[in-house]
Amino acid sequence: MTTPFLKTLLAATAGLVMTATIQAQAADPVKIAYNGDISGSPSAESGQIGVLGIGAAVEDINKRGGVLGRPLEFLIRDDLGQPPKAIQNMTDLIDREKVSVVFGPTNSGNALAWKHIANQKKMPVLVSSASSTAITEGPASGNYLFRVSMVDREQAAALLAYVKKNPEAKSVGFFVETTGYGQAGLKDLEQIAALHGIKPAATEKFDARDTDMTSQLAKAKAAGVDTLVVWAQAAPLGHLVRSMEKLDYFPKVFTTWAASFSGFPEVAGPKLMEWPVFLTTSSERKSDASKALFERIGPKLANPSMFWAASQAYDTVLLWAAAAEQAGSLKGEEVRGALESLNKPVAGMVKTYEKPFSTAQHEGLTASDYHWSRWKDGKVVDFNDPVLDGLQPADFKK
Amino acid sequence: MLQAIIGGLTLGSVYALIALGFNLTYTTTRTLNFAQGDFVSVGAFVGLGTVGVLTAALGADAVGYVWFYALAAVAAALAMGVLGLPLYLAAIRPFAGKPGMSWVVSTIGFGIVLQSAALSLWGLGARMLAPPFGDEVFRVGEVGFRSQELVVMALAFAILGGFDIAMRRTALGRCMRAVALNRDAAALMGIDVPRVMALAFLASSALAGLSGVLVAPILSASLFMGVIIALKGFSAAIIGGLTNPRGCMAGGLLIGLVESLTALWSAQWREIMVFLLVILVLAMAPNGMFGRKLVEKV
């Protein structure tokens, strides 16, 4: 009685094993990787969420048959926010794992630390979170870094375009933290301000660990500053608005996407967090695809306002897959060429990308794609006002 | 100006608490607990956890929260104090009173273990601990301050004063001072020296934990906040004199004031001024402003 059953079972197993082997031969998985901080620094939050976004995109692409008929295999490497570790991961992924594309990193400094490796080894990299302007500036011999994220220079351009257009902004102050992030931001701000003919009445700096900015604010107040453009991470930004409350001095505050990171509402508290106006790539979910993605990964997010990190990361995978399909190859050079001349629009989460990149332009998102946002009742919502409605593309000097 | 003085004294009083912790362990064991910073940050998170658990279990109104906060402060002080004992046993006792610097590495190592464990438990983001008496800004003339700044100053001064009296008036305090003065003589007089040393570590760790809960509503708690506080506390102890508890307290307040008054002029010069002050004091008085020269037998 057991024998026929056993035989059937054996045959079925053998059949299964054979099909699996044949499939594996036909479709060796394509390795793709995230190399970025998912545990070490405060910005690791955007790395963790980015990984969720890439994971979702990989699932979706595999469901529709993979890339060039091969399934994707997603590797995750944590660089702990440390450049040496990031470099080590990068060479390991390229030389040993033989990945076809690298996504990430989380921190700008790490991208700057290894971008020469990507360029030398012709490894396409799609950046979904780091925002430093210099990341996508590459050598003439071939630049393999592309980005779908905020860019510091573009943010500065957008913020100052608003300030210039706003008749109520009569005296502007720049407030930046003393980290590399703040210093680079200040450089961008000063250069773009010069293009607009804006002269800041006060430029003040503070340490990223500072918790009391009353002395800097008192100086701005004395200088009659009515509008602050702030370049700082989430926590010091929170302390800045708390210090403003102490002085009872509330100039208008315009700042970067840092205000959407969890640290800002946490430190600023429910009332003060609604004061600054800042930029994001997607404050409210409008498209059905983006709503569906949010339903999938939203429950895993400690701070749903950081959903942009998932959307951008999701889009980087779609863009790379589209380029690989167009090139009919996974070779770095050919994929780069295809990315620079995508001939079909790619419907992503943030927007539909129509020829997003070219040889000279490696930014998938620019100032006019940004959303003006603010916190309201614990959520990031769109910010609207007449000044914004009047902004023209020509106003975005950069 | 007055604004800066209030801010400076608030942080200064916390530096003073930490400096006192350094003083306690240094005088009794000739070692310093370089894990103090991690005790501050972890203490803050123990406080946050306690408040969270209590609020979830009992629900919070404004009056209840004051008690929750007080309990959180006690819990943090107790938890960190108790953690001070394994630190003493594992990282100090084998090396106490002996020449050599092994304890430097062992205390730093203990701090790293503590911080890493806490990171895996609480993650790396900054959290705000709600202050017990509300977060509104009070305004006196041009100067605005929050209730927590007064709470920190009042409590820190009370604790510093209490320690000062306890060290002089109570039997335990006298034991500690005796051990500090001459360990061998104290042992011969029947004082249980290892117990006093362990108590010094318990007290200094508890002070660190308590400081964490005190400053969390002002600075926002993060597991990285302790390092800089402990460094300033250590500088305060060096300036005031490691051997003199009152000197340590004065050193803390001085550093707090120098910091905030420098920030009035230029925030970037703040740390430079603080450490210039340390160098200046050390050059003029190598044992600190109120320190006593110690002869180390090698």
Contacts between the chains, C-beta under 8 A, distances in Angstrom:
chain1	res1	chain2	res2	distance
A	39	B	124	7.6
A	40	B	124	7.6
A	41	B	124	7.1
A	42	B	124	5.9
A	42	B	125	6.3
A	42	B	126	7.2
A	42	B	222	7.9
A	44	B	124	6.5
A	45	B	125	6.9
A	178	B	268	6.3
A	204	B	267	7.4
A	205	B	267	6.1
A	205	B	268	5.9
A	206	B	267	5.2
A	207	B	267	6.8
A	207	B	268	7.9
A	207	B	270	7.8
A	207	B	271	7.9
A	209	B	224	7.9
A	209	B	225	7.5
A	209	B	228	6.2
A	210	B	267	6.9
A	211	B	218	6.4
A	211	B	219	4.6
A	211	B	220	6.9
A	212	B	7	5.0
A	212	B	260	7.2
A	212	B	263	7.5
A	213	B	267	7.9
A	214	B	3	5.4
A	214	B	4	7.3
A	214	B	7	6.9
A	215	B	3	7.8
A	215	B	4	6.1
A	215	B	260	7.4
A	215	B	263	4.4
A	215	B	264	4.6
A	215	B	265	8.0
A	215	B	267	6.6
A	216	B	263	7.7
A	216	B	267	6.1
A	218	B	3	7.4
A	218	B	264	7.8
A	234	B	126	7.7
A	235	B	126	4.4
A	235	B	220	6.2
A	235	B	222	7.3
A	238	B	126	7.8
A	238	B	220	7.1
A	239	B	220	7.2
A	245	B	137	5.2
A	245	B	144	7.3
A	246	B	3	7.3
A	246	B	137	5.4
A	246	B	144	4.0
A	246	B	145	6.9
A	246	B	146	7.3
A	247	B	3	7.6
A	247	B	144	6.0
A	248	B	137	7.3
A	248	B	139	6.8
A	248	B	144	6.1
A	262	B	125	5.7
A	263	B	125	5.8
A	263	B	126	4.8
A	266	B	125	6.9
A	266	B	126	6.0
A	266	B	127	5.9
A	266	B	128	5.4
A	266	B	220	7.1
A	267	B	126	5.9
A	267	B	128	5.6
A	267	B	220	4.7
A	269	B	128	6.9
A	269	B	135	6.4
